Amino acid sequence: MRTQVGIVGAGPAGLLLSHLLHLEGIESVVIEARSRAEIESTIRAGVLEQGTVDLLVEVGVGERMRREGAVHRGINLRFSGETHRIDLHELTGGKAITVYAQHEVIKDLVAARIATGGALLFEVSEVTLHDVETRTPRIRFRHEGGQREIACDFIAGCDGFHGVCRSAIPQDRRTDYQHVYPFGWFGILAEAPRSTEELIYTRHERGFALVSTRSPELQRLYFQCDPRDDEDRWSDERIWEEFRARLEGKDGFRLAEGPIVQKGIVAMRSFVIDPMRHGRLFLAGDAAHIVPPTGAKGMNLAVADVRVLSRALAVFFTSGRTDLLDRYSSTCLRRVWLAERFSRWMTAMTHLDETSDAFSNRLQLAELEYVTSSRAAAVSLAENYVGLPMA
């Protein structure tokens, strides 16, 4: 096979990049290890920044999101048994977030690529990259029982944190930055009515908790846990008991409960690779960086990456200029590190650190009290949460 851009990974980064390139008249082939059914049904969080929403609408894949997504104009910080609302819309001059699950974004992008004849190959295996430092990089893999190869001008590594593309950058040509948190999130999906119209971030002496929504009938909730814990040790009643202990307080807030249809433990880490490019291989999304989910930045960073990359490739294929490609990594990393800073700050402000002393715990409360009482501090939180301007 011959194409202009070979894309490894059919997550939001790879699919959106392929769609953006199509709009520029650039050919691409997307390969994915999982099946179409799996990527469209794996439930992942989906808090979309204003810039992400605007871009999806602009490029014609946002119609269902606008119809079915839940627009939130604020979020809530809950501590000491009371809830404090941060008015994102008012503090940022009219911006907001949209709650729309990642697998729904993937469905929309897959449908768009198929509708325009895009090349998508699912259930591939044994993917390897070759000659990425030359003008003719290649991707080899197995598909439908046979050995295949894609010859291309560029490769986009959009295959996530555990994919193969990052390893194609030699260790002596990159710097890996990583921080592993000593706690994780225990997440559930519950068939229950909404407990809240907007997300609630809770700081409690027992640990962090988050209440969000997926639909009027399906709720997503998390509480801080030991990442080595076993989810099978937690009965439904024990889970709800833990949420009640962390969320219900003197202000009368009550949690809506129902059957738990999914549960699992998510590890917490931060990771950044620098640079995000090696030769004609460009990394995007989770292949290049991971943020703790507290700041709701993961998918939004992937969208920002491929927006930069698609524009740089469009300039190259129309004029031969390489300056935007040469600046790809530095351009993306400026936004990535700002998102890492915000996500770590949100995590530190709301999570229990068992190694902290009483002094540090009281400072954590002081930080929450300041953010919820100072307009300047609230503006800083709000503008980061709805999304800093894309490059």
N, C-alpha and C positions, 0 to 999 in steps of 0.2 A: 504494500500500500504506500501511496505517496500523498502527503498533505503538507500544508504550511505550518500548522501548529499541532503537535501531538500532546494531548492532555491526559494525564494519569489521574484518575479519580473523578467520580460522578457525584460528589457532594455539592453543596452550594457554590463553592469556589470554581470547580471545574465546569459545571453546567452553565453558570452565569458567564464565565469567560468565553465558553463556546458560543453562547448566544450573542454576546457583545461583539465577538469577532465576526459572526455571521452578518450582523448589521453593518459592519465595515467592509463586507465583501471578502472576508478572509476565511479560507477553509480550515477546518479542524476535525480531528477524530478524538473522541473521548472513550477511554477504556476504563472498566470498573471491575473489581474483583467480586463484588456482590451481585445478586440478581436485581432486576428492576423492582420486583415485589418487595425485596428486603429494604432497599433504600427508601422506598415510598411508604414503608410501614414502621420503620424504626423511629420511635417517638423521642424527640429531642426538644429541649427548650427553644423558645423562639420569641425573644424580645428584640424588635427591630427599631433601630434608631430612625430619626426623621430622615436623614440622608439616605439610608438604605431603602426606606419606603418610597421616597421621591424617585430614586434611581429605578426601582422595579416598575413603578408606574410609567416613567419616562420611556423605558425600553419595551413596554408592551406586555409585561408579565405580572402586572399588579392588580388586574381586575378582580380576581377572586379574593385576593388579600384585602382589598378595599371593601369588598362586600361582606366578608366573613371575619376578618380580623377585628380585634377589640382595641380601639384607640383609648389609651390611658393618658390623661393630662396631668397626672400626679402619681407619686408613690408615697408610701407611709413608712416612717421609722417608729418602731414600737420599743419602748424600754421603760423600766420602772412601772409596768402595768398600765401605761398610757400610750396612746397613738398620736403621732405628730405628722401632719401631711406636708409634703414638699410639693408645691404647685409648679410643676415643670412648665406648663403652658404659660403661666403668667411671668415666671422668672426668666424665660428664654425668648420672650417676644413672640409667642404663638407656636412653639414647637411641642412635640409630644412623642410618645413611643406607641408602637402597635404590637400587641401580643398575637402572634401568628406562628404556629409551630414550624420548626425547621423542615419536617418531612412534608408539610404542605407546600412550602417554598420549592422543595425538590420536585414534587408532583407538577407544579406549574412550569418549572424549567424543563423537565423532561417532555412534557406535552408540547412546549414551544419548539424544542429542538426536533421532535418527531414531525410536527406540522410543517416544518421547513426543510425536511429531508436531511436533518443532521445525522452524522455518523456516530452511533452509540453502540459500543460493544460491551455487553454485560458478561459476568461470570468468566473473566479471564484469570489466568494464573501464571506463575513463574515469570513475573515481569522483571526485566532487566533493562538498564539504560546503557547506551554505548556511544562513544565518540562525542560526548557533550562539549568537549573543548574544540571541536571542529565546526565547520559550516554545514555539516551533514550529520547531525545526531540521529540516532535510531533507537526505537523501542522494540524489544523482542518480548514475546509472550505466547502462551498457549491459549487457544480458543476453539471450542467445539472439537476437541481432540487433535487439532493440528498446530504446528508451530507457525507463528505469524510474525511479521516485522512491519513497522511503520517507519518510513524514511521521512524526515521533516526538516524544516528550517530551524524550529525552536521546540523545546519541550517545556511544558508547564507541569510542575509537580504539585498536584492538588490532592494528594492521597492521604492526608491526615498525619497525625503524630506517629502512628505505627506503620506508615507506608515505607516504600523502598526508595523514594526519590531523594530524601535528605541524605541518605547514606552514600549517594553518588557524589557528594561534595567531600573531598578528602579532609580528614581531621586536621591536617596541617594548613588547610586553606580556609578554616572557619573557626569561629568562637561560639561555643554553646554556653548560654546563661541559663541557669536553672535554680529554682527554689521549690522544694517539696514541703507542703504543709503537714503538720502532725495530726490533722483531722480531715474528715471527709464529710460528704452529705449523704444522708439516708433519704432517698426520694421515693415518693409514692404517686400513683395516679388513682384517684378515688371517684367513684360515681356518686357525686354529691352536689347539691346546689351551691352557688357561690357564697363564700363566707365574707367576701369583700369585693368591691368593684375595682379596686386598684391594689397592686402588689403591697405586701406588708413584709418589711425586713425587721426581724425581732432580735434584740439583744436581751438575753436572760442569763441568770446565774447558772442554769443547767446547760446553756449553750445556745447557739444561733438557731433561728427557725425562719422559714420563708413560706408565705402563702401566696399563690398565684392562681390564675384560671387558665383553662384551655378552651372551655366552651361553657354554656350555661349549665350543662349536666356533668362536666368532667373537670376535676380540679387537680392541680399539681402542687404538692407540698414537699418541703424538705426540712430536716433538722440535722444539726451538726452531730457527728458521731465519730467513733474510732474507725479509721479506714480499714482496719483488720477485722472488724466485726463480721458476723455471719448474719445475713438478712433472714435466714431461716429460723434464727433464734427469736425473732420478733413476731409475735402473733398480732393479728389486726387490733385486738383490744389493747395490747401493750403499746402499739404504735400510737393509737388515738390518745391513750393516757399520757404519753410523752408530749404529744402536741398540745393537749389541754394544759398540762403543767407549764409549758413555755409561753403559751399564747393568751390564755384567759386570765383576766385580772380584775382589778377593782373598778374599772370603768364599765364593766358589764359586757365586754366583747365575748361572743360565743362562737365557737367553731362549728360549721356545718359538717356533719360526718356522713359516711356511706360506705358501701363495699369497696375494698381496695382491690384494684384489678392489675396493678403492677407495682413492684417494689424493687429497689436495688441501691447499692452503695457506689458513690462516685468519689474517686480520689481527687485531691486538690493539688495542683501544681502550677507553677509559672515556668515558661520556657521560651527562649528566643534564640534563634540562630542568626549570626551576622558573618558574612553577608547572606542575603536571600537569593543570590545568583551565583552560578558557577558556569562560565562559558556560555553556552546557549540553553542552559537549564535555569528556569526561574521557579522558585518555590512560592506558594501562595496559601493562605489560610493556615490550618492546623499543622501542615507540614513544616511551617516556618516558625510558628509561635502558638503558645497555649496561655490562656489567662484563667485564673479562678473564676467560676461562674457568677460570683457575687456582683460583678460590675456589668454583666449581660453584654459582653463585648465580643465573644468568640465569632459568631457568624458575621457580625458587622465588620470586623477586621478583615475577614475573608472577602467580603464584598468590596471593601475599600482597596484591597490588594489588586483584585482583578480589574477594577476600574482603572487603576494606574497602568497595569500591564497591558490591557487592551488598547488603551490610547497610545502607549509607547510602540506597540506592534503595528498599529495602524499607521503611525508616522513612518516607521521603518519601511513598510511594504509600499507606501505611496511615494516616498521621497528618498529612501535609502539612509536617512538620518538615524544615527544610533545614540544620540545624546540622551533621549528620554529612557532608552533601555539601560544606558550606563548609569543613570540616576535612579533606576527602579528601586534598588535595595535601600538606598539612603532616604528616598522619598517615603517609602512604606514604613521604614523603621522609626521615623520621627513620630508617626501616629501610633505605631505599636507600643513604643515605650511610654507614651502618654496614657495609653489604655492600660498598660501594665501597672503604672503608678496608681491610677484611679482604682483599678480592681483590687490591688493590694491594700489601699487605704480603706475601701469599703469593707474588705474582709477583716482588717485589723480593728475596725471600729465596731464590728457587730459580733465577732466570734470570741468564744471563751478560749483563752490560752492557759492551759493548766500549769505552765511554768511561771506565770506572772504572779507577782505578789499583790497584796491589798492596795498598795499605792498605784500600781499600774492599772488595776481594775477600776479604781476610782477615776483615773485619768481618762479611761475609755468612756465612762459615763459623762465626764466633763466635755469630751469631744462631741458626743451626741447632743448634749444640752446646748453647746455652742452652735452646732449646725442647725438646730431647730429653733434657735432664737435670734440668730444673726442673718440678716438678709444677704450680706456679702458672702457668707459661708454657704448659704442655701443656693445662691446663684452659681457658685463654683460646682457644687454637687449636680445641680440641674443641667448646666451646660455640658458637663461631661457625660451625664446619663443619657441625654437625648442625642448626644453625638457631636464631637467636634467637627468642624468643616472638613470634607474630604479634599484630598490634594487635587 
